Amino acid sequence: MGTLSLNTKLAYWVGQLAEGLKNTAFAVFLLFYYNQVLGVSGTLCGIAIFVGIFIDAITDPLMGSISDGWRSKYGRRHPFMYVSALPLGLCFFLLFNPMVDSETGLFVWLLVFAALTRFAMTLYHVPHIALGAEMTSDYHERNVIAAFRMVFNSVGALTVYALGFLVFFASSETYENGQLDPEAYPPFTAILGVGMCLAVLVTSFGTQHLVPHLPKPRDSQQLNPKQILNDMGLAAKNRSFLWLIGGFVVISVPVGVGAALQLYLNTFFWEVSPEGISAILISGVVATFIGFATSPWIMRRIEKKQALFVGSIGWAVFYTGPVVLHYAGLFPAPGSSMVVYALMASHFLAGAVVSQLVVAVISMLADVADEQELATNKRQEGVFFGAYSFIIKATAGLGAATSGIVLDLIEWPTGESVKTAADIPSETLFQLSMIAGPCLAIGFVPALLLWRNYQLSKTRHEQILSQIEARA
């Protein structure tokens, strides 16, 4: 395709805002809203969210396979991106604005609209990330595409944090912790829903001109279940893909639990105000800006596999370390101004290192697609990135589902009577801190063991590209 213009790259990167807005809202607010604000059992919340994850496990790779073989004048990916825009924004808004009030009704509402929102995101996101892998075959340029796409993901996260904690959930006389105010959610989620819809449309129209230059399916593929299953089975035979994605599956649970319990921990354990929570979360986002922007430079000097280890170990240490230091008497006291600064520092360091992991995985999947083409003579970006999309959503979903059940196990109190940390038993706060702290770090070990087996290096990738070119 030659050199990509900056305008083309920007149009592609803007599309990541949609996922950044949706995933951040899901990770931080979905469980908290239904469990803490609306009073739905944590276990019921977990079941509803898990059903959505189960659907994703089927639809994400399915969408990848369908878009890999789709033929139309609008290309393989773009038709699905256009169709997803309005349903995504509307289903997201309805998810946070239930028209029922019984616990059973709220459970069903959460189950249905969380699943619909996830499916709408699948229609868009899987083709979108597969498109990024097709835009260039250069080993280092892929790092740039992946890195700055994730910069816009951070912009989405920053928007959620700033609008949420500084505007809609700011402290008031009625609600010291504004995130407990049910009336704040409708306008907040309406703005996010509109933002998602616009981001999808901008990136779809802005990259449409690339379609004539993108790879096309070698064989026309109908919506044949047998063919789709064959495609997914073919992808599952790639050992590089299995080791890479297997580690990411394992690591998704502790990361998701950390995200789901973050608002509980900051509000009730660290006793931080909404404005303080905003500062803590924004510091992590600022760090990811820096981490994503510098990752192409870093990964010219180290292997992508090494970036996986740096990102995962660094996140485990910096994200869970404050709880350990607190019980060792080496961290500022909860409720103090210093605890906000200390948590800002830990989130900044965690964000800076974990961004290396994220960019590495996205770029490595594009390399795996080249390896797959050499082995099978078939491009399968859609299937590979469909699996990746599922795991990204599962990070929040599995974490929220697991966290909901855990909250019930430790008998976490909910309802209008819970306003501050004083309303939570001390032993319950201790259990929460252990789960959201040291226990998360242990969950990273199996992922590191799986990633040790990944062998697709820069040198091997160069050989693969040469062999594909020679065969052509």
N, C-alpha and C positions, 0 to 999 in steps of 0.2 A: 504493500500500500504506500510505501514511501514514508516521508516524515509527516507525522500528524501535527496539524496546526494547534496553536494554543487554544483557539476558540472551540475546536473540536474536543480537545481534552477537557476544557471547562464544561462544555455541554454534557459530556459523559460524567464528570465528577459531580456535578450538581445533582444528578439523580440519586446519589448516595444520601442526600438529605432525607429522603423519604424513609429509608431504613433507619437512619440515625434517630429521627423523631419517634418512629414507632417502637423500635427496640428499647430505647431509653425509657419511654413512658411505660412499656410493659415491664421492664426489669425493675424500675424504681417504684411505680405507683400501682400496678394492677393488683397484686396480692394485698398490699396495704389498704387500697380503697375498698375492696370487697370484704376483707377480713376485719381490719381495724375500724374503718369508717362505717361500713354497712352492717357489720356484725355477722357475716357469713362464716360458718365453721371453717377453720383452716384446712381440715381434711377435705371438705366439700370443694373448697377452692382448689386444692391440689388435684382432686379427681377431674374437675372441669378443665383445668389447664393441661393436665396430662392427656386428656382425650384430644385436645388440639395438637399436642406434640405427636401423638400417634398418627393423626391425619397427615401432618407434615412429613412424617417418615415415609409415607406413601406418595404424596403429591409432589414433593420437591424433586426427587429423582425422576418421577414420572414426567413432570414438566420439563425437566432437562432433556429427557429422551425425545419428547414430542417436539420441542423447539430445535433439537439437533437435526431432525428429519423434515421439518416444515418447509414447504415451498409456497411462496407467494410473491407478488410484485413488491411487497413491502419488506421482504427478507424473511429470515428464519426467526428472528427475535422480536422485531418491532410490533407485529400485530398483537402479541400478548401484552406488551408494555402499554400500548394505547388502551386496550380493553380494561386494564386493571385500575386505572387512575381514579375514577369516580367511586367504584365499590370500596376501594381501600379507604378513602377519606370518610365515606359515609358509615361503613361498618365500625371503624375505629371510634367515631363520635358516639354511635349508639351503644357501643360496649361500655363506655363510661357514663352513660345516661340511661340507666334501666327504667322501664316503664312498669315495673312490678316492685312490690315491697316485701313479700314473704320470703323466708329463707329458701324455700324450694323454688319459688319463681326466680329469685336472684341467681341461684345455682344454675338453672336452665338457661337464663339469659347470658350468664358468663360463659357457659359451655358453648352455646350457639354462636355468639358474636365474637368470642375469642377465636373460634375455629374459622369463621368467615373472614375475619381480619387477616388471619394467618394465610388463608387460601388466596385472598386478594394480593397479599404481599408475594406469595409464591408466583402468581401469574406475572408479576413485574420483576421481582428481584432475580430469579433464576436466569431468565433471558438477559437481564442487564449485566450480571457479573460474567456470564458466558461471552457476551459481546466484548467485554474488556479483554478477555484472553485472545480474541480474534483480531483485535486492532493492531497488534504487533507480535512478532515472533522473537524479537531481540531480548536476550536474557536480562539485561540491565534496564531496558526501557519498560519491561514488565514491572520491575520494582517501582518505577516512577508512576506508572498507571495505577498500580495497587496502592502505593503510599498516599498519593494525593486524593484518590477516591476516599480513603479512610480519613483524610483531613476533613473532607466534607461530612463524613460520618460524625466527626467530633463537633463540627458546627451544629449539626442536628442535636447532638447531646447537650451542647452548651445552650442552645435555644430552649430546650425543655427545662434545664436547671434554672436559667435566668427568668424565664416567664413564670415558671412554677413558684420557686421559693422567694423571688424578689417582687413579684407582682401579685399573682393569684393566691399564693399561700403565705403571704407576709403576715407577721404577727398582728393580732387585733385584740381589742378588749374582750371579745367573746371567745376567741381562740388564740391562746398564746402560741400554740403550735398549729399554724394555719392549714397544714396538710390534713388536719382532722375535720375541716369544714366541708360538708358535702355540697354546699352551694357554690364552692369555688371550681368544681370540676367541669360543669357544662361549658362555660366560656373558654376555659383553658383547653379542653379537648377539641372544641370547635376550631380554634386557631390552628392547632396541630393537624387536624384532619385536612383543612384547606391547604396547609403547607405541604403535606404529603402529596395531595392531588396535583398541585402545581409543579412540584419537583419532578414527578413522573412525566408530565406532559412536556416540560422543558427539555429533559434529557432525550425523550423519544423523538421530538421534532428536531432537536439540535444534532442528532447523530443519524438521522434518516439518510442523509446524503452519502453515508459510508456503504450503504447496502450493496451497490453494484460491485464494490471492491472486496467484499467479505467472502469467506469460504462458503460454498454451497454444498448441500448434501449430494453425495455421489449417486445415491439411489433415491428415488421418490419413496417416501414412507407414509403409509396411511396410519390412522389411529388404530393400529392392530395390537391388542394386548400381548399376544405372543411375541411380536417383534420388540415391543417395549421391554418386556421381561428379558428377552435375549440381550438387548443392549445393556441393561443393568447387570446381567450376569457376566457379560464380556468385560465391563468396567471392573467388576469385583475380582477378576482374575489378575488385575494389575497389582503387583506386590507393593510398589512404591505408593500407590493410592491407598492400599489397605493400611500400611504402617502409618502413613501421614494422617489419614482421616480417623483411624482407630485411636491414636493418641489424642486427637482433638475431641473425639466423643467422650473419652474418659475425663478430660480436663474441663469439659463443659459443665459438669455437675457442681464442683466446688466454686467455679467462677459464677455460675448462676445463683447458687445459694448465697454467696457473698453479696451479689447485687440485690437479691430479693430481701435480704435481712438488713441491708445497709441503712434504710430509713428507720427501721426499728432501733438499730444500734445507736445511730446518731441522735435520735429523738429521746430515747429513754435511758440508754446506758451512758452515753457521753454527755447527755443533757445540753445539747446544742440548739440554739434558736434556729428558725427557718433561714434567717439571713446568714447565720454561721454555717448551716448545712450547705447553702448555696456557695459560699466561699470555698468550702472543702471540696465539693464536687467540681466546681469550675476549675480549681487548681489542678485536678486530675485531667480535665479536658485540655487545659492549656499545655500540660505536659505531653499529651498525645499529639497535639499540633506539632510540637517540637520533635517528638519521636518519629512521627510519620514523615515529616519533611526531611529529616536527616537520615532516615532508614536507607534510601537508595545509596547515599554516600557510604554508610556503614557496611552495607551488604556488597559493596565493591571490594571490601577488605576482609570480610569473613564469609564463610559459606552460609547459605540460608538455613541449613540444619543447625548451625551454631546459634543463629538468631533465635530459633525455637527454644533452646535451652536457656539462653540469657533472659528471654522474655518471661518464660514460665517460672523459673527459679526466683527472678527478681520480683515478680508480682507476689508470689507466695510469701516472700520475706517482708516486703514493704507494706503489703495490704493487711496481713494478719499480725505483724509485729507489734502494733500499738497495744493490743490486748495483753500480750505477753509482758511487755514493758510495764503496763499498768499494774499487774499483779506482782511484778518484781519491785514496785515502788520507784520506777524510773521514768514515769510518764506524768504529765500534768493532771491535776485533779479534774474529774468530770464537772461540767458547769462553769469552769474558769475560762477566762479569755485566752489563756495560754494553750488550753487543750485544742482550741480551734486552729491555732497556728501550727501546733504539732501534727494534727491530723491533716492539715493542708500540705505539710511537708511530706508525710507518708504517702498521701494520694498522688502528689506530684511525682515522686520517685517511682511509684507503682505504674502510673500512666506512661512515664517515659520509657520504661523497659518493656511493658507488655505490648506497646505499639510495634516493637520489632517482631514479636511473635505473629501478630496479625498480618503484617505486610508479608512476612516470610511465607505463611501458609497460602495466601492468595497467589503469590508469585510462583510458589512451588507447584500448585495445582495446574497452572498453565504449562509448566515444564512437563508435568506428568501427562498432560494431553498430547504433547509432542511425542513422548515415549510411547503412548498408546497408538498414535498414528503409525509410527514405525512398525510396531508389532502387529497391528490389525488392519492397517490401511484405512482406518476410519477415525474421523475427528469426533471426540465425545466430550467437548467442553461442557455441554449442557448437563450431561449426567454427572460429571465430576463436581461441577459447581452447584448442581441441585443438591448433592449430598452435603456440600459445604453450607448451602443456605439453610438446610434442615438443622445442621449443628449450631449455627449462629442463633436460630430461633429456639432451638432446644436449650441453649445456654441459659436463656431467661426462663423458658418454660419448665425445664426439668428443675431448675433452681427454685422457682416459685412453687412448683408442685411439691417438691421435697420439703421446702421451708414451711408450707402450709401444714403439712402433717406433723412436722417437728414442733411447730408452735402449739398444736393441740396436745402433743405429748408432754410438753413442759407446762401445760395449762396456762398459756398466755392469756391474760384478761383483755377483753375487747368491749366496745360499746361506749356510750356517751359519758359514762362515769370515769373513763380513763382519759386524763388530760395531760399529766406530766409523769415524770419518773417516780414521784411520791406515791402514785397509784399502782405501782408494780412491786410485788414482793422481791426482796433482795436476792433470795435463792433463785428466783426465776430469771432475774437479770444476769446472775452468774452463769446459769445454764445457757442463756442466749449468747453471752460473750464467748464462752468456750466453743460453741457450735460455729459462730461467725468469726472465730479467731483461729486458734491452733488446729482445730479439726479440718479446716479447709486446706491448710498446707499439706497435710498428709495425703489428701486426694490427688496431689500432683505427681506423686512418685510413679504410679503405673504408667502415666502418659510418657514420662521421661524414658522408661524402659522400652516402650513401644517405638519411640522415635529414634532410639539407637540403631534400629534396623533399617532406617531409610538410607538408601545408597545413591540417590540421583544427584551427583555433584555438578558443578559448573563445567568441568572437563567432559564428563559423560554427556551432558546436555549438548555441548558443542558437537560432539561426535554424532549424536542423534540427528541434529539439524543437517549436518553434512550428508548423512546417509539418506535422509528424506529427499534432499535436493538432488543427490546423485540418482536416486530411483525415479524422480520425476522426469 
